[in-house]
Amino acid sequence: LADVAVHMGIKGSEYSRISMQYFPDREPSPYLILGIDEAASDQELKSAWLKIVNSMHPDNFIARGEPIEFVKLANQHTALANDAYRQIKAMRTQSKNEKI
C-alpha cells in the first residue's frame, strides 16, 4: 500500500492520514498529530505544536469553566502534541547526527 502511495505521488503525511482509516490500531504519525507534512521546516514544526498546545491547554478549559471531561480531553490532546513534537525533534536530531 505504501509503495502504491509513492507511485501515486501521495506524500508521507497524507498517506498516514488516509491509512489511519484502514488501520485504526496503528500508532498515528507524529506529523499527522501536529497536522504538518514531513518536509515542514523546524519553524513550521514549532508553530504547529504551539498552536495546538496554546489552544488545547487544559488551563484554558478550566479558566472558561468547561466540564471536567473537556479538561481531560484537552490534557490528552496536549500530551499527544507534546509527545509528537519530542518524537519529531528526536528523529531530526538523529538524522542530522547520522549525516555527520
C-alpha positions in Angstrom: 0.0 0.0 0.0 2.8 2.4 0.8 4.5 1.6 -2.5 1.3 2.4 -4.3 1.0 5.7 -2.5 4.6 6.6 -3.5 3.8 5.8 -7.2 0.7 8.0 -7.0 2.6 10.9 -5.6 0.9 10.7 -2.1 3.3 12.2 0.5 4.0 10.5 3.8 1.8 12.7 5.9 -1.1 12.3 3.5 -0.6 8.6 3.3 -0.6 8.4 7.2 -3.9 10.3 7.3 -5.5 8.1 4.7 -4.2 4.8 6.1 -5.5 5.6 9.6 -9.0 4.9 8.2 -8.0 1.3 7.3 -5.5 0.6 10.1 -7.0 2.2 13.2 -4.9 0.2 15.6 -1.6 1.7 14.2 0.1 4.5 16.2 -0.6 7.8 14.3 2.4 9.6 12.8 3.6 12.4 14.9 3.4 14.6 11.8 -0.2 13.7 11.4 -0.9 14.6 15.1 0.6 18.0 14.5 -1.1 18.4 11.1 2.1 19.1 9.2 4.0 17.5 6.3 7.3 15.6 6.9 9.0 18.3 4.8 7.9 21.0 7.2 10.7 23.3 8.5 11.7 23.3 12.1 9.9 26.7 12.5 6.7 25.2 10.9 7.0 22.3 13.3 7.3 24.5 16.3 4.5 26.8 15.1 2.1 23.8 14.6 3.0 22.4 18.1 2.5 25.8 19.8 -0.8 26.3 18.0 -2.2 23.0 19.4 -0.7 23.5 22.9 -2.0 27.1 23.2 -5.5 26.2 22.0 -5.8 22.8 23.8 -4.0 23.6 27.1 -6.2 22.3 30.0 -5.8 25.6 31.9 -7.7 27.4 29.2 -10.6 25.0 29.5 -10.5 25.3 33.3 -10.5 29.2 33.0 -13.6 29.0 30.8 -15.4 26.8 33.3 -15.6 23.9 30.8 -16.8 20.5 32.2 -14.1 18.2 33.6 -14.5 15.8 30.6 -13.3 18.6 28.3 -10.4 19.4 30.5 -9.4 15.7 30.5 -9.7 15.6 26.7 -7.7 18.8 26.4 -5.0 17.3 28.6 -4.8 14.2 26.3 -4.5 16.3 23.2 -1.8 18.5 24.8 0.1 15.4 25.8 -0.2 13.9 22.3 1.1 17.1 20.8 4.0 17.3 23.2 4.9 13.7 22.5 4.7 14.2 18.8 6.9 17.3 18.9 9.5 15.4 21.0 9.4 12.4 18.6 10.0 14.6 15.6 12.7 16.6 17.2 14.5 13.4 18.2 14.2 11.9 14.7 15.5 15.1 13.2 18.4 15.3 15.6 19.3 11.6 15.0 19.1 12.2 11.2 21.5 15.2 11.5 23.9 13.2 13.7 23.9 10.3 11.2 24.9 12.7 8.4 27.9 13.9 10.3 
